Amino acid sequence: MNKKVVKLRAERANNEEKIAALQTRNEEIDRQITELENTDIIGMVRECGLTPDMLAALIQSMKQNPVPKNTEETEENHVEE
C-alpha cells in the first residue's frame, strides 16, 4: 500500500482520538458550567428569602406578564411619548 495513504490514515485516526478527548472535556465543562449556574440561582433565591412555592408563583406570573427584554429602549420610548 502507498506509504502516504498509511501515514494519512494514521494521522486521521490520531485526529479522531484527539477530537473524542476534546468532546469529552467539553461535556465535562458544560456539566460544570450548569452546576455553577444552578448554585448561583439557588443562592439568589435563598438571598431573597423565597420558598420554592414563591419562586414557582413568581415564574408563573412572569410567564403571564413578561418583562420587556430591553428596558432601556422601553424607557426611552415611554419618555418620548
Secondary structure, 3 states (H helix, E strand, C coil): CCHHHHHHHHHHHHHHHHHHHHHHHHHHHHHHHHHHHHHHHHHHHHHCCCCHHHHHHHHHHHHHCCCCCCHHHHHHHHHHC
